[in-house]
Amino acid sequence: MDLLSPSLGIAPMTALRALAIPALALGSITACSGAVSSDAARQAPVVTVGEAVLPGAALEKWLLDAPGQPSEALTSVLVSAFIEGAAMGEALRRSESFEDSATVAEAVMPDAIRGTILDFFAGRARAMPEPTDAEADSVARLGGTRVFQHILWRVDWENVDSTFVNARARAAGLVARRLEAGEDFAAVVREVTEDTLNRQNGGFLNAVQRNDLPESRFATAAWRLQPGEISGLVTSPAGLHILRRPPIAEARTQFKAWVAPRLARRADSVWVDSLSQAKKVTIAAGATERLRAGAIEPLVFDGDDPMVTWDGGALGPAQVRRWVALLPPIERAGLANAADSVATLFLRELAQREIVYVLVTGGSELTPRAWQALAPQFRNAIATVREEMRPTVVNGDLSAAAIAYVESVTTGGQRYRPMPGGMAGILRARTTITVDRDAISAIIAAALPVWMERRAADSAAVAPPPDSSSVDPTTP
């Protein structure tokens, strides 16, 4: 995972399938009054994690060296990485193993909850009736979803010469003439295709929509076909193809396979929404503002009043903070700037997760099945993180070590490995964290014009000067 990769946005976690929470305690935040000068900000400890300190000057250097321009979102990712690196460093110096039963249970609980809910919805999907012919035909007639058959001649384009390709093309041409003469496409597929996975089913591929196919000659040729029509020879990275778009009646099996999970998700959504209405799920006034403020490091949620309530339960700020701590830093940065509609949906789905889990299990205890499946995975993952980070953060000054860790990640010298399970929250719970937001804002403001000036200079340096002697005068 690239620490500085572009944000994917803060997508709502639809139908509870990705929701999971670790447990953690509240941190603290340094609130500065008034603006801070850039010089003062560079000298200030913009983040402290126990004994580790991140000076503003170090943060500014990261921002200036980053491929993306300085911003609140990018800074949030860098600050989160420093916090987790420094917190892990302190834990390693204390020789914490994180393998005691209580810590393992706390760390794997998110995946246990997620797995339980996924199993529940998978069971609901299996119990649903198969889509009808009418449902499959309705999707097919709309045209946005299509099914194709193909015959494949494999070509490793990087390791063959034109003689081999021409021979393959001649073989395909002979097959094309057989199809033109009226031979059954599926029968020819079973005789000649080199797609072993789809040979016995007559070359039928899974139903797709246009945006499922990368822009290519293959996609263009496929989408031009009318029902029953056969293409000419088409290339793709896999090789050479002849495509056919079967009529609806021949492709019902594939259309039903495409429709079934979508009908299941729709039924799940309706069921969860009706459950929420029955439970009278209510988002508290000001909860979205508290969510956005709390999503900023060090993830502090003000007040004790519930953020979501329902008949028989409530979601308090400490519980919401646990969910937010589980998000990757880039998604937390997105959540801090989310629209009211997204923030509201996020809170509602947290409440729905609680309601469904209690309904399915009767509580939140870690089941023996979940322990047996997840505990060994967590122990292996945390051992890998520990071994990768130990050389960087254990010896010498912890501040310098944590800074070196983030620099190594941002420059590609070391892979950024998110904390497994609920460890991001567990580490924060065991460490005192402060963040100076005013100083950070000053650093961002100072770094942005310098970053832009440097990029402009770099662009000018790499652009070669016009060479009149080499310019084609007919080129516009």
C-alpha atoms as one frame of an Amber mdcrd trajectory, in Angstrom:
protein
   0.000   0.000   0.000   1.349   3.425  -0.910   1.121   5.832   2.005   0.789
   8.764  -0.376  -1.622   7.175  -2.841  -4.543   9.326  -4.009  -7.604   9.295
  -1.821 -10.337   6.876  -2.768 -12.865   9.011  -0.940 -14.811   8.155   2.160
 -17.268   5.668   0.775 -20.144   4.604   3.022 -19.753   0.995   4.147 -22.797
  -0.368   2.390 -24.979  -3.026   4.018 -22.620  -3.373   6.961 -20.282  -5.623
   5.012 -17.067  -3.731   5.819 -17.904  -2.381   9.273 -15.783  -3.423  12.228
 -14.581  -1.738  15.406 -11.687  -2.100  17.829 -11.689  -0.760  21.389  -9.572
   2.218  22.464  -9.459   5.042  24.957  -9.621   8.792  24.398  -6.485  10.788
  23.645  -5.936  14.506  24.029  -5.453  17.486  21.754  -3.571  20.725  22.165
  -5.801  23.644  21.237  -3.871  26.731  20.181  -5.480  30.127  20.203  -4.899
  32.374  17.224  -2.654  32.022  14.214   0.884  30.666  14.445   3.742  32.064
  12.370   5.490  29.673  10.036   8.801  30.143  11.871   7.188  29.325  15.198
   5.378  26.352  13.680   8.639  24.904  12.362  10.068  24.940  15.878   6.908
  23.660  17.535   6.255  20.037  18.477   3.294  19.617  16.136   2.712  16.030
  17.311   3.807  14.254  20.468   3.353  10.543  21.066   4.593   9.673  24.513
   8.253  10.664  24.388   8.377  10.992  20.602   8.100  14.488  19.099   7.456
  15.519  15.505   8.805  19.057  14.919   7.029  21.248  12.422  10.188  21.417
  10.313  10.126  17.644   9.780   6.469  17.712   8.744   7.209  20.555   6.321
  10.012  18.529   4.732   7.660  15.583   4.206   5.099  17.832   2.568   7.669
  19.448   0.282   9.024  16.056  -0.792   5.597  14.492  -1.349   4.357  13.875
  -4.911   0.989  15.433  -4.073   0.580  19.064  -3.072   0.420  19.914   0.647
  -3.106  19.613   2.014  -5.037  18.751   5.154  -5.748  15.262   3.799  -2.102
  14.495   2.980  -0.974  15.899   6.324  -3.505  13.717   8.125  -2.021  10.615
   6.503   1.531  11.597   7.456   0.561  12.490  11.026  -1.313   9.202  11.429
   1.700   7.257  10.181   3.940   9.067  12.674   1.513   8.399  15.519   1.266
   4.702  14.764   5.010   4.335  14.165   5.903   6.131  17.376   3.263   4.301
  19.410   4.490   0.964  18.101   8.057   2.036  18.853   7.192   2.768  22.472
   5.421  -0.570  22.762   8.411  -2.403  21.292  10.738  -0.653  23.699   8.527
  -1.881  26.525   8.864  -5.366  25.004   5.123  -5.729  24.563   4.286  -8.811
  22.552   0.582  -8.102  21.937   0.023 -11.852  22.144  -1.811 -12.028  25.451
  -5.370 -13.305  25.143  -7.047 -10.011  26.063  -5.127  -8.006  23.442  -5.630
 -10.623  20.737  -9.363 -10.780  21.459  -9.645  -6.990  21.309  -7.662  -6.856
  18.069  -9.534  -9.599  16.212 -13.019  -8.593  17.344 -13.539  -6.299  14.293
 -12.931  -9.155  11.870 -15.030 -11.488  14.007 -17.947  -9.065  13.812 -17.492
  -8.572  10.096 -17.277 -12.303   9.463 -20.389 -12.995  11.512 -22.392 -10.402
   9.601 -21.061 -11.592   6.226 -22.040 -15.161   7.100 -25.500 -13.981   8.066
 -26.071 -12.140   4.785 -24.566 -15.011   2.783 -27.114 -17.313   4.396 -29.912
 -14.945   3.454 -28.626 -14.892  -0.147 -28.554 -18.700  -0.339 -32.128 -18.856
   0.899 -33.405 -16.516  -1.803 -35.188 -18.064  -4.809 -33.351 -18.143  -8.132
 -34.068 -15.117 -10.327 -36.897 -15.718 -12.757 -36.596 -15.770 -16.524 -38.536
 -12.506 -16.581 -36.060 -10.820 -14.200 -33.089 -12.011 -16.253 -34.717 -11.017
 -19.552 -35.596  -7.578 -18.195 -31.941  -6.859 -17.401 -30.829  -8.207 -20.778
 -33.304  -6.092 -22.744 -32.094  -2.892 -21.103 -28.759  -3.465 -22.848 -26.525
  -2.067 -20.132 -25.536  -5.586 -19.088 -24.442  -8.048 -21.744 -23.185 -11.598
 -22.161 -20.575 -12.707 -24.694 -19.120 -15.977 -25.913 -15.614 -16.196 -27.244
 -13.085 -18.453 -28.896  -9.508 -17.797 -27.776  -6.126 -18.425 -29.375  -3.527
 -17.548 -26.745  -0.648 -15.239 -27.685   2.161 -14.138 -25.365   2.699 -10.854
 -27.171   6.016 -10.074 -25.470   7.651 -13.369 -26.382   6.487 -14.241 -29.903
   7.359 -13.143 -33.423   5.141 -12.185 -36.331   5.404 -15.660 -37.853   3.717
 -17.216 -34.830   1.031 -14.516 -34.697   0.306 -14.880 -38.425  -0.056 -18.636
 -38.018  -2.540 -18.118 -35.189  -4.448 -15.581 -37.260  -4.678 -18.010 -40.219
  -6.069 -20.712 -37.914  -8.606 -18.246 -36.571  -9.553 -17.256 -40.129 -10.355
 -20.859 -40.974 -12.610 -21.076 -37.909 -14.283 -17.783 -38.853 -15.240 -19.246
 -42.256 -16.772 -22.283 -40.544 -18.884 -19.984 -38.389 -19.924 -17.958 -41.428
 -21.064 -21.222 -43.003 -23.428 -21.729 -40.095 -21.630 -24.095 -37.714 -22.787
 -23.932 -34.099 -20.638 -21.450 -32.151 -20.692 -23.396 -28.888 -19.703 -26.616
 -30.630 -16.779 -24.908 -32.341 -15.715 -23.404 -29.016 -15.524 -26.826 -27.410
 -13.402 -28.045 -30.313 -10.810 -25.279 -30.748 -10.724 -22.672 -27.941  -7.687
 -22.406 -25.706  -9.735 -20.917 -22.866  -9.886 -24.088 -20.779 -11.967 -22.459
 -18.057 -14.906 -21.726 -20.377 -14.469 -24.449 -22.983 -17.111 -26.857 -21.720
 -19.775 -24.164 -21.260 -19.547 -23.096 -24.886 -17.271 -20.096 -24.309 -19.822
 -18.134 -22.298 -18.267 -15.334 -20.217 -19.816 -13.753 -17.149 -22.273 -10.935
 -17.764 -20.589  -7.524 -17.772 -21.398  -3.854 -18.047 -19.490  -1.496 -20.322
 -17.447   0.063 -17.531 -16.349  -3.418 -16.406 -14.219  -3.650 -19.560 -11.057
  -1.542 -19.859 -11.038   0.653 -22.935  -9.605  -1.507 -25.702 -10.288  -2.953
 -29.148 -11.781  -5.976 -27.427 -14.294  -3.834 -25.505 -15.182  -1.746 -28.540
 -15.725  -4.786 -30.746 -17.756  -6.583 -28.091 -20.076  -3.667 -27.441 -20.832
  -3.153 -31.133 -22.284  -6.643 -31.515 -26.015  -7.130 -31.848 -27.738 -10.218
 -30.387 -26.715 -13.260 -32.431 -23.896 -11.412 -34.246 -20.313 -12.722 -34.485
 -17.256 -10.468 -34.603 -14.195 -10.595 -36.761 -10.794 -11.371 -35.260 -10.174
  -9.253 -32.114  -6.973  -8.851 -30.112  -6.581  -8.581 -26.346  -3.673  -9.033
 -23.908  -4.650 -12.728 -23.749  -4.423 -13.303 -27.479  -6.806 -13.482 -30.461
 -10.579 -13.832 -30.101 -13.722 -14.347 -32.081 -16.682 -12.972 -30.123 -20.386
 -13.673 -30.251 -23.237 -11.928 -28.471 -25.775 -14.697 -27.846 -29.511 -13.958
 -27.923 -31.190 -13.493 -24.543 -32.702 -16.979 -24.447 -29.236 -18.571 -24.761
 -27.667 -16.366 -22.085 -30.272 -16.570 -19.298 -27.968 -18.591 -17.044 -25.324
 -15.842 -17.120 -27.892 -13.066 -16.673 -29.398 -14.868 -13.686 -25.937 -15.250
 -12.134 -25.431 -11.497 -12.546 -28.867 -10.584 -11.180 -28.869 -12.890  -8.131
 -26.351 -11.073  -5.882 -27.845  -7.719  -6.783 -31.303  -8.858  -5.803 -29.828
 -10.207  -2.564 -28.138  -6.881  -1.790 -31.358  -5.023  -2.530 -33.283  -7.354
  -0.225 -30.624  -6.919   2.483 -30.819  -3.140   2.168 -34.608  -3.160   2.447
 -34.441  -5.518   5.418 -31.839  -3.418   7.250 -33.734  -0.199   6.546 -36.964
  -1.704   7.848 -35.131  -2.926  10.935 -33.768   0.588  11.481 -37.227   2.069
  11.148 -38.648  -0.450  13.587 -35.875   0.382  16.047 -36.370   4.127  15.417
 -32.704   4.855  14.685 -32.138   8.581  15.249 -29.011  10.637  14.501 -28.511
  13.180  17.298 -28.413  16.901  16.543 -24.825  17.982  15.863 -23.592  14.396
  15.490 -22.226  14.924  11.977 -20.176  17.927  13.118 -18.822  15.891  16.048
 -17.954  13.049  13.685 -15.999  15.283  11.305 -14.149  16.968  14.180 -13.348
  13.619  15.789 -11.966  12.129  12.584  -8.999  14.522  12.798  -5.975  13.226
  14.720  -5.735  12.381  17.556  -9.350  11.285  17.118 -11.002  13.038  20.062
 -14.803  13.185  20.253 -16.208  15.900  22.511 -19.031  15.284  24.943 -20.628
  12.189  26.382 -24.086  12.430  24.799 -25.011   9.608  22.371 -24.476  10.352
  18.695 -27.074   7.798  17.559 -29.974   6.306  19.517 -32.536   3.553  18.896
 -35.009   1.532  20.861 -32.915  -0.535  23.221 -29.515   0.962  22.432 -27.285
   3.931  21.711 -23.971   4.731  20.048 -21.788   6.967  22.182 -18.772   9.021
  21.109 -16.310   6.466  22.458 -17.897   3.738  20.305 -17.876   5.957  17.203
 -14.242   6.790  17.833 -13.454   3.088  17.834 -14.922   2.719  14.374 -13.102
   5.798  13.086  -9.761   4.552  14.449 -10.158   1.425  12.367 -10.360   3.349
   9.074  -7.159   3.750   7.026  -5.642   7.259   7.457  -6.602   8.322   3.932
 -10.248   7.445   4.616 -10.237   9.211   7.972  -8.998  12.288   6.164 -11.941
  11.967   3.784 -14.378  11.497   6.650 -13.145  14.700   8.292 -14.403  16.594
   5.224 -17.421  14.455   4.387 -20.741  15.977   3.382 -23.586  15.784   5.883
 -25.268  13.057   3.832 -22.160  10.841   3.920 -21.501  11.485   7.612 -25.133
  10.733   8.446 -25.057   7.491   6.459 -21.799   6.483   8.164 -23.343   6.966
  11.625 -26.546   5.207  10.625 -24.646   2.186   9.361 -22.628   2.024  12.567
 -25.902   1.792  14.449 -27.234  -0.796  12.006 -24.110  -2.886  12.515 -24.699
  -2.900  16.263 -28.364  -3.804  15.866 -27.753  -6.636  13.364 -24.849  -8.136
  15.312 -26.833  -8.268  18.540 -29.806  -9.702  16.665 -27.660 -12.442  15.083
 -25.520 -13.379  18.097 -27.366 -12.057  21.110 -24.219 -10.205  22.207 -20.658
  -9.283  21.346 -18.629 -12.116  22.849 -15.859 -13.578  20.679 -16.985 -17.034
  19.612 -14.619 -20.043  19.758 -14.940 -20.370  15.982 -13.820 -16.781  15.440
 -10.947 -17.176  17.914  -9.650 -20.310  16.214  -9.842 -18.719  12.776  -8.545
 -15.219  13.527  -6.153 -15.380  16.475  -3.358 -17.199  14.577  -3.702 -14.792
  11.645  -3.394 -11.779  13.924  -0.386 -13.176  15.764   1.399 -13.791  12.452
   0.545 -10.310  11.161   1.667  -8.508  14.314   4.898 -10.532  14.362   5.630
  -9.337  10.810   4.972  -5.695  11.728   7.111  -6.016  14.843  10.060  -7.484
  12.956   9.848  -4.904  10.159   9.678  -1.935  12.519  12.019  -3.084  15.290
  15.280  -2.109  13.543  13.941   1.384  12.852  12.250   2.368  16.087  13.874
   0.444  18.940  17.414   1.799  18.969  18.392   5.408  19.618  16.149   8.447
  19.927  12.485   7.522  19.499  11.590  10.832  17.825  14.329  10.422  15.222
  13.409   6.778  14.741   9.711   7.513  14.181  10.577  10.330  11.753  12.973
   8.018   9.904  10.244   5.375   9.708   7.781   7.750   8.000  10.489   9.107
   5.691  11.399   5.562   4.696   7.774   4.839   3.887   7.213   8.047   1.900
  10.354   7.524  -0.188   9.578   3.874  -0.872  12.452   2.495   1.197  10.047
   0.658   3.452   6.564  -0.641   2.800   3.726   1.040   4.678   1.907  -1.723
   6.493  -1.313  -0.683   8.250  -1.699  -2.048  11.746  -3.494  -5.426  11.658
  -6.945  -5.820  13.135  -7.758  -3.255  15.773  -4.126  -2.415  16.594  -4.389
   1.217  15.476  -6.910   1.801  18.229  -5.107  -0.337  20.788  -1.858   1.595
  20.289  -3.623   4.928  20.732  -5.295   3.646  23.884  -1.906   2.938  25.467
  -0.186   6.182  24.509  -0.651   9.880  25.282  -1.019  11.793  22.016  -1.218
  15.536  21.405  -1.603  17.375  18.097  -1.149  21.118  17.541  -3.656  21.872
  14.781  -2.791  25.586  14.471   0.896  24.847  13.969   0.055  22.187  11.389
  -2.158  24.626   9.480   0.712  27.117   9.442   3.079  24.459   8.104   0.663
  23.548   5.300   0.208  27.219   4.365   3.970  27.774   4.264   4.736  24.583
   2.337   2.127  24.952  -0.410   3.634  27.891  -2.369   7.143  26.452  -2.056
   5.944  23.036  -3.295   4.186  24.634  -6.273   7.223  26.758  -7.140   9.483
  23.708  -7.053   7.150  21.687  -9.276   6.925  24.552 -11.746  10.719  24.741
 -11.875  10.989  20.981 -12.330   8.496  21.084 -15.211  10.486  23.818 -16.916
  13.724  21.892 -16.433  12.483  18.672 -18.022  10.810  20.347 -21.006  13.399
  20.507 -23.834  13.743  23.856 -25.617  12.254  24.009 -29.115  14.714  22.949
 -31.809  13.736  24.671 -35.039  15.994  22.434 -37.069  14.055  19.332 -36.053
  10.519  20.680 -36.352   8.405  19.426 -39.236   6.907  22.615 -40.764   3.786
  20.660 -41.767   3.073  19.720 -38.162   0.304  21.936 -36.714
